[in-house]
Amino acid sequence: MSQSDKKRTTVEIHNRTYKIVGDEPPHHIRMVASLVDQKMKEIQESNPRLDTAQLAVLTAVNTMNDYLKLKEEYTNLESKEKDEDRKNHD
């Protein structure tokens, strides 16, 4: 897919407008943007003195932490499932 074939979606995050270009459907991009905006609001409520850059970095760190935890949980569930499949076939 060339750059001209990609979808453009306008979103608002932390009271700023962004044009996101990508392969995902617009509703998906809007959902992701909404979740980022929501996470930024949560962090800002508990740390009102953060500037936008600090807030963005903390949001990214928190989001990546959540992602890695979920990825680890998924890997553990996959391993358990494979172990159970092996036990059932023995």
Rosetta constraint file for C-alpha pairs under 8 A:
AtomPair CA 1 CA 5 HARMONIC 5.81 0.50
AtomPair CA 1 CA 6 HARMONIC 6.78 0.50
AtomPair CA 2 CA 6 HARMONIC 6.69 0.50
AtomPair CA 6 CA 21 HARMONIC 6.19 0.50
AtomPair CA 6 CA 22 HARMONIC 5.20 0.50
AtomPair CA 6 CA 23 HARMONIC 5.46 0.50
AtomPair CA 7 CA 21 HARMONIC 5.60 0.50
AtomPair CA 7 CA 22 HARMONIC 5.43 0.50
AtomPair CA 7 CA 23 HARMONIC 5.99 0.50
AtomPair CA 7 CA 24 HARMONIC 7.24 0.50
AtomPair CA 7 CA 25 HARMONIC 7.17 0.50
AtomPair CA 7 CA 26 HARMONIC 7.25 0.50
AtomPair CA 8 CA 19 HARMONIC 6.45 0.50
AtomPair CA 8 CA 20 HARMONIC 5.63 0.50
AtomPair CA 8 CA 21 HARMONIC 4.55 0.50
AtomPair CA 8 CA 22 HARMONIC 6.71 0.50
AtomPair CA 8 CA 26 HARMONIC 7.51 0.50
AtomPair CA 9 CA 19 HARMONIC 5.59 0.50
AtomPair CA 9 CA 20 HARMONIC 5.17 0.50
AtomPair CA 9 CA 21 HARMONIC 6.48 0.50
AtomPair CA 9 CA 26 HARMONIC 5.68 0.50
AtomPair CA 9 CA 29 HARMONIC 7.04 0.50
AtomPair CA 9 CA 30 HARMONIC 7.61 0.50
AtomPair CA 10 CA 17 HARMONIC 6.83 0.50
AtomPair CA 10 CA 18 HARMONIC 5.64 0.50
AtomPair CA 10 CA 19 HARMONIC 4.41 0.50
AtomPair CA 10 CA 20 HARMONIC 6.16 0.50
AtomPair CA 11 CA 17 HARMONIC 5.67 0.50
AtomPair CA 11 CA 18 HARMONIC 5.35 0.50
AtomPair CA 11 CA 19 HARMONIC 6.40 0.50
AtomPair CA 11 CA 20 HARMONIC 7.35 0.50
AtomPair CA 11 CA 29 HARMONIC 7.98 0.50
AtomPair CA 11 CA 30 HARMONIC 6.22 0.50
AtomPair CA 11 CA 33 HARMONIC 6.52 0.50
AtomPair CA 12 CA 16 HARMONIC 5.32 0.50
AtomPair CA 12 CA 17 HARMONIC 4.41 0.50
AtomPair CA 12 CA 18 HARMONIC 6.10 0.50
AtomPair CA 12 CA 33 HARMONIC 7.11 0.50
AtomPair CA 12 CA 34 HARMONIC 7.88 0.50
AtomPair CA 12 CA 37 HARMONIC 7.83 0.50
AtomPair CA 13 CA 17 HARMONIC 6.48 0.50
AtomPair CA 13 CA 18 HARMONIC 7.42 0.50
AtomPair CA 13 CA 33 HARMONIC 6.30 0.50
AtomPair CA 13 CA 34 HARMONIC 7.12 0.50
AtomPair CA 13 CA 36 HARMONIC 7.04 0.50
AtomPair CA 13 CA 37 HARMONIC 4.93 0.50
AtomPair CA 14 CA 37 HARMONIC 5.65 0.50
AtomPair CA 14 CA 40 HARMONIC 7.05 0.50
AtomPair CA 14 CA 41 HARMONIC 7.58 0.50
AtomPair CA 20 CA 29 HARMONIC 7.60 0.50
AtomPair CA 24 CA 28 HARMONIC 6.33 0.50
AtomPair CA 24 CA 29 HARMONIC 6.59 0.50
AtomPair CA 25 CA 29 HARMONIC 6.57 0.50
AtomPair CA 26 CA 30 HARMONIC 6.11 0.50
AtomPair CA 27 CA 31 HARMONIC 6.16 0.50
AtomPair CA 28 CA 32 HARMONIC 6.24 0.50
AtomPair CA 29 CA 33 HARMONIC 6.10 0.50
AtomPair CA 30 CA 34 HARMONIC 6.03 0.50
AtomPair CA 31 CA 35 HARMONIC 6.26 0.50
AtomPair CA 32 CA 36 HARMONIC 6.26 0.50
AtomPair CA 33 CA 37 HARMONIC 6.08 0.50
AtomPair CA 34 CA 38 HARMONIC 6.05 0.50
AtomPair CA 35 CA 39 HARMONIC 6.11 0.50
AtomPair CA 36 CA 40 HARMONIC 6.15 0.50
AtomPair CA 36 CA 59 HARMONIC 7.48 0.50
AtomPair CA 37 CA 41 HARMONIC 6.25 0.50
AtomPair CA 38 CA 42 HARMONIC 6.30 0.50
AtomPair CA 39 CA 43 HARMONIC 6.24 0.50
AtomPair CA 39 CA 59 HARMONIC 6.43 0.50
AtomPair CA 40 CA 44 HARMONIC 5.99 0.50
AtomPair CA 40 CA 55 HARMONIC 6.56 0.50
AtomPair CA 40 CA 56 HARMONIC 7.11 0.50
AtomPair CA 40 CA 59 HARMONIC 5.88 0.50
AtomPair CA 41 CA 45 HARMONIC 6.08 0.50
AtomPair CA 42 CA 46 HARMONIC 6.80 0.50
AtomPair CA 43 CA 47 HARMONIC 6.08 0.50
AtomPair CA 43 CA 55 HARMONIC 7.18 0.50
AtomPair CA 43 CA 58 HARMONIC 7.73 0.50
AtomPair CA 43 CA 59 HARMONIC 7.22 0.50
AtomPair CA 44 CA 48 HARMONIC 4.92 0.50
AtomPair CA 44 CA 49 HARMONIC 7.74 0.50
AtomPair CA 44 CA 50 HARMONIC 6.93 0.50
AtomPair CA 44 CA 55 HARMONIC 6.89 0.50
AtomPair CA 50 CA 54 HARMONIC 5.77 0.50
AtomPair CA 50 CA 55 HARMONIC 5.80 0.50
AtomPair CA 51 CA 55 HARMONIC 6.08 0.50
AtomPair CA 52 CA 56 HARMONIC 6.00 0.50
AtomPair CA 53 CA 57 HARMONIC 6.23 0.50
AtomPair CA 54 CA 58 HARMONIC 6.15 0.50
AtomPair CA 55 CA 59 HARMONIC 6.04 0.50
AtomPair CA 56 CA 60 HARMONIC 6.16 0.50
AtomPair CA 57 CA 61 HARMONIC 6.13 0.50
AtomPair CA 58 CA 62 HARMONIC 6.01 0.50
AtomPair CA 59 CA 63 HARMONIC 6.00 0.50
AtomPair CA 60 CA 64 HARMONIC 6.03 0.50
AtomPair CA 61 CA 65 HARMONIC 6.07 0.50
AtomPair CA 62 CA 66 HARMONIC 6.24 0.50
AtomPair CA 63 CA 67 HARMONIC 6.14 0.50
AtomPair CA 64 CA 68 HARMONIC 6.10 0.50
AtomPair CA 65 CA 69 HARMONIC 6.26 0.50
AtomPair CA 66 CA 70 HARMONIC 6.26 0.50
AtomPair CA 67 CA 71 HARMONIC 6.07 0.50
AtomPair CA 68 CA 72 HARMONIC 6.07 0.50
AtomPair CA 69 CA 73 HARMONIC 6.19 0.50
AtomPair CA 70 CA 74 HARMONIC 6.06 0.50
AtomPair CA 71 CA 75 HARMONIC 6.18 0.50
AtomPair CA 72 CA 76 HARMONIC 6.15 0.50
AtomPair CA 73 CA 77 HARMONIC 6.16 0.50
AtomPair CA 74 CA 78 HARMONIC 6.13 0.50
AtomPair CA 75 CA 79 HARMONIC 6.18 0.50
AtomPair CA 76 CA 80 HARMONIC 6.21 0.50
AtomPair CA 77 CA 81 HARMONIC 6.13 0.50
AtomPair CA 78 CA 82 HARMONIC 6.22 0.50
AtomPair CA 79 CA 83 HARMONIC 6.12 0.50
AtomPair CA 80 CA 84 HARMONIC 6.16 0.50
AtomPair CA 81 CA 85 HARMONIC 6.15 0.50
AtomPair CA 82 CA 86 HARMONIC 6.20 0.50
AtomPair CA 83 CA 87 HARMONIC 6.26 0.50
AtomPair CA 84 CA 88 HARMONIC 6.12 0.50
AtomPair CA 85 CA 89 HARMONIC 6.26 0.50
AtomPair CA 86 CA 90 HARMONIC 6.24 0.50
